[in-house]
Amino acid sequence: MNTDYDILIIGGGMIGSSLACALAPLSLKIGIVERYPFQSQAQSSFDARSIALAYGTKKIFQSMGVWDELAAAVMPITDIHISDRGQFGATRLNSQDSGVDALGYVVESRDLGSALQSALAQQEQVDLICPAEVEQVVISDDYAEILVSDNGQGRRLKASLIVAADGSQSIIRQQLNMKSKTWEYGQTALISNVSTSKPPQHIAYERFTDTGPLALLPMRPITEDGQVVSRYSLVWTLNDDQVEGYLDLDDAAFLNRLQQRFGHRVGEFTRVGKRYSYPLKLVSVPNQVQSRVALIGNAAHTLHPVAGQGYNLGMRDVAVLSEVLADALNTEKNIGDLQVLQQYAERRQRDHKSASLLTDSLVRVFCNPLLPVKLVRSAALTTLDFLPPIKKILSKQTMGLAGKIPTMTKGIPIK
């Protein structure tokens, strides 16, 4: 059966675009269906949004040939400081203890998007179908077919495989009735960039408070009016009923509230940018594949942002799915066959469960207000700081190197 594409990737964001880049060595005909035009801002700004990349994700980008363009735009994280507000416990993770230059990196979404777009532009076998929205999905034995609205015109496209990379509200998942389980945390993440009186020193902070974790990630400084401006990316977890009040505060009042909650480890907070918010939930999908369909990224799992696991978990989806499809082609199997896709699902199961358990447990334990729990977790953080073998295990999980890792996480391209 002739098809328009070997693979249709639904969702052209960071995960969907990364998959197309990862598959480049396989010379597959790929279409990326994205509802928004592909674009990137030309200039950096104080308010630029950022993403935390684990060390393992860096290796995946190296295997894709994308890292060289990204390297100059990232801010390395050499240390992670973990503390519990109002308690004595704290622990620190250091890259030298793990034998790497950095535990992770912070990159502006603009720079990552630009690097991925540059890589896609060099792939003649990739078509960008945008702006376009999926209207209908039909799965048959031999192919998958989607109806898209492309610039107001209906268009039917056939492929051997559809990969849903269209986020936690995945239209593919909904159209095909692929059931999901959702847990609402009753928390909302407030996102912004802040400037401090001390320059970033490659240290990321995860501070647990009674409303949830408060994270500061060091960003590359920028120059404004001849002055170097230091920045941190702020992810502040609040109870749902608190968020509007924090969004409505003027800048001075907001910075004062942040100073009270975080302390003075980074000096005085001197500036805050635009503030955004989104509700937090845990979404799991028991069956992430069916014949002709595979889910990756937030379409397959949505996590609490604590410990920065979500995006990096999605990149490991990219790595494993790419390897499974390469193996299928090398053994002359159909890439859309259920038996092939089940290999992907089985290989990802343990990593998905581990990341979900880690993030969910951290939220539940560190938001517990009971005094005995507070004392135990403080003691645990303090004890952890004196147990290098345990810290190494935690560092591996943070870096995306725990368990059986994909070949691409070693920096090796697929063949």
N, C-alpha and C positions, 0 to 999 in steps of 0.2 A: 504494500500500500504506500503510495507516494504521499509525503507530507510536506507542508510548507517549511517546517523546521524540524530539526532533531529535538531541540529543547526550547520551550517557551518559559521564560522566567517572568513571573508575575510580581512586579515590584522592583523598581530600579534604584532603590536606596543603597546604603552602604553594603548591606549583605547581598542583595541581588546583583549589584555591579561587581562585587568581589567574586561571586561565583562565576560570572561570565569571564572575568580575567583569569581565574584559576583554571578554567576549562580550555584556555587558549591552545595549549599543546595538542589537544585532541582533534582540532580542526572540525568541530561540529558546527552545524548551521544553527545559530542561536538568535532568538528574538527576545527582547526585553520590553515588556508592556508596563508602562509607567503613566500614572494619571496626571503628573505634573511635568512641565518642560524641564529638560536637563539644563542646569545653569549653575554657575558658581560666582560669588562676588569677587570682584577684582582686588579689593583692598581689605586689609585686616582692620578690625575695629575693636574697641574696648569690649563690646557686647558679643563678640564672636562666640558661638556655641562650641563646646569641645567634647571630645570622647577620650576615655581612658583605654589605652591599648595594653594588654598584658604582654609580657616578654614572648610568650608562645605565639601571640598574634603577630608580633614583629617578624618572627621566623616564617610564618605563613606568607606575609607580604613579601619577604625576601624570596621565597620560592616562586612567587608570582611575578617577580621582577619589578615590583612597585616601590619597595622600600627606599631605594636610592633617591627617588624623587621626594619621598616623605622625610628622609633623615634630617634635612636642614630645618624642617618645620616643627619638629617635636620637642617637647620638654621632658627629659628623662626623669624618672622617679627612682632615686637611689635608696630612699628610706621610707618606711611607712610607720607612722606613730599612731598607736591604738590606745584610747583611754576611755574612762567611764566618768562622766561628769559627777562631781560631788563625792567620788570614791577615790581610794588610794591606788587602785590597780591601774597598771599601764604596761604595755609591751611595745617593742620596736623590732621591725624587720629591716634587714640591711642587705643590699645587693652583694656586697663582698662576701658575706656569710654563705651566699648561695652560688658564688663563683661566676657571677654575671655582672655586666657593666650597669645594668638597670633592672629593677623589678618590673617596670612598665614605663609607659610613655603617655603624655597628654598631647593630643593634636587637635587643632581646630577643625571642625566639620568641613569648613570651606577648603582647607588644604587637603584633607583626605579625599573629599569629593573631586577636587581638581586632579589629583594624582590618578584616581580611578578613571575619570573621564579621558585623561590623556592615554591611559593604557587601552581603554576601549576603542578610542579613535584609531588605533593601530591595528585593530582586528577587523578585517574585511568581512569575516563570517558572522559578525554580530550586527543585527539591525535594532535600532532604537525606535520603538513604536510608541510615540508619545506626542502630545497628551492623549491618552486613550484609557478607557475604563472597560473592565470586564463586565459584560451583561449576562452571559450564560456560559455554563460549562457542561459539556457532554463527553462522557467516557465510553468508549467502545473497546472491543477486544484488541483491535489493531492500532488504535490511535486515540488521542484526546483532541477535542475540538472546542474552541472558545469563540464566542461572539463578542467582539469589542466594538465600542463606539469610538471611532478614530476621527477626531475633528468633525464630529456630528454625523459621520457616515458609518453605517453598519458594515462590519467586515468579519468574515469567518476565517479562522486560522487553525490549521491542524499540526500536531506535533506528536512525536513518539513519547515525549515526557513533558509534563507540566511541573515546574517547581514553584511552589508558593513561598515568596519572600515578601509578602504584603502586610506584615505586621500583626499585632495582637488581635485586630478586628478582621482578620483575613477573609476576603470575599470568597476565595477558593474554598477555604474550610467551611464557610457557611453554605455555599452553593452545593457542596458535596455532602453536607450533613455529617462532617467529621466532628464527632463530639469532643468537647473540651470541659475541663473542670476549672472553676474560678473561685479563688478565695480573696475577698475584699479585706484589706488590712485596716480600713478606717483611717488611713494616713494619706497624706498628699506630699509630693516632693516639690519644694520651692527651689527653682533654679535661677542662678544669676552669676555674674562675675563681680569680684570685689578686689579692691586694691588695698595694700597694707603699707605701713611705714617701713617695714623690713622687706628687702627683696626676696623672692622665692629662692629657696635653697635646696631644690630637688627633693623636698620632703612632702609626702602626702599625709593628711591627717584624717583619721576616722574617729570621731568623738561621739560616744553614745550618750544620749540624753533621755529624759523621761518621755519625750514625744517620739523618739527614734533617733537614728544616726544622723550626725552632721559631718559632712565630708568637705575637705578643702583639697583641691588638686592644683599643683603648681602649673601655671601656664607660661609660655614664652612672654617676656616683657615686650611692650610695643613703645614706639616713640610718637609722642603727640606734642606739637609745638616746640620741638627741640628737646623735650624732656622724656626721659625713660620712665615708663609707667609699669610697675609690677602688677601682676594679676594672679588671682586664684579663681578656679571654677568652684562655685559653691553649690552643694546639693544638701538641702536642709529638709529633713523629714519632720512634718508637723501633723498634729491631729486635724482631721478634716474641718472641724469647726473653728480652727485657728487661722486657716489660710487667708481668708479674705481680709482679716484684720492686719496680717503681716504685709499683704500686698498693698494695702491702703496707707501704710505708714509713710511719712516723708522719709527722705534718704537719711537724714541725721538720726531720726528716731529708730529707723531700721538698723543702722550700723551700731547704735548704742545697744539695742536688744541683742544683736549678734555678738557684740563684745562680751556682754554678760553671760551668754550661753557658751561661748567658745573659750574665752580667756585671752591671754596676751602672748601666746607662744609665737605668733607671727607679728607681734607688735600691735599697733593701733590700726583698726580698719578705717580707711580714709575715703573710700569711694565705693559706690555700688552702682551697677548698671541696670538694665531692664530686668524686671522680675517676671518669671514664668512659673506655671505650676501644672502638675498632672497627677491624677489619682494613682495610688499604688495598689497593685494586686498581683497575685500569683496565679498564673494560668498554665495548666498542663494539658497536653493532648495525648491520651493513652495510645491511640493508633495514628502515627505520623506519616504513614504511607498507605497507599492503596494502588491498585493497578494503574499505571500511567501518571501517578501523582506522588510528590514528596513535599513535605513541609520543612522549612528551615528558618532559623532566626526566631523572631517574636511570633511568627505564625505557628511555630511548634512549641514555644515555651516563653513565658514572660515572667521575669523575676523581680523581686525587690532590688533597688539599686545598691544596697549595702554591699560592700566589697567589690563593686564594679564588675560583676560576673556576666551580666546579660549579653552585651555586645560580643564579648570574647567567646562566650559559649556559642553564639551564632557563627562566629568565624571558624570554630572547630567543626560545626555542621558543614560549612563550606568545604573544609579540607577533607572530611571523611566522605561526603557525597562525591566529590571530585575523584577521589581514589577509587571508590566503588564503581563509578561509571567508566573510569579508565580500565579497570580490571574486566568489566563486562565487554568492552569493545575489544580488548586484547584476546578474549576467549570467544569472541563472535556471538555474544548474547545480546538480546534486545534490551536497550537501556531502560525501557519502560515496563519490563516484565516485573511482576510482583516479587518473584523470588530474588531478583537483583536488588530491588528497593528494600526488601526486608533485611538484607545484609547491612544496608545503611542504618535502618532503624535499630537493629540489634547492637551495632557497634556504638551507637550514640546513647543507648539506654542508660548505661551506668554513669556516664558523665552528666547527663541531664538530671538524674536523680541526686547525684552528689552535689551539684551546684544548687539545686532547689533546696536540698536539706540544709546546706551550709547557710544560705541567705535567710531561709525561713527560721532556722534555729537561732541565728544571731538576733533577728528582730524580736522573736518571742522572749528570749532569755534576757536581753538587755533592756527591754521595755517593761519587764516585770517589776512592779513597785514594792514587792515584799522585801523587808529588810534582810531576812536570811538569804534570799536569792542575791541581793546586792552584795552581801559580804562574800558569798561563795564565788561570784563572778569576779570580784575585785581580787580575791586571793588567787583565782585561776589566772588572771592576766599577769599578776606579779610573778607567780610561779613559772608561767610560760616564758617570761623574759630570761629565766635562768636555766632553761632546758633547750639547748641548741638543736637536738634532734627533732623535738616536737615543732620548734619554730621552722625548721627546714621543711617539714611536711606542710605546714601552713603556707610557707612561701611558695612551695611547688603548686599548691592549689591556686594561690593568688596569681601565679605566673602562667597558669594554664598548662602545667607540665606534670600533673598528677595522673597516675594510672597509665594505661596504654595509650600513648599519644599518636596522632596521625603522622604519616611520613612528612607531610608538608610542614608540620610543627618543628621538624628538624631542619627546615630550610631547603628541603629537596623537592623540586618540581615533580608533578605527575608526568607519566609517559604514556 
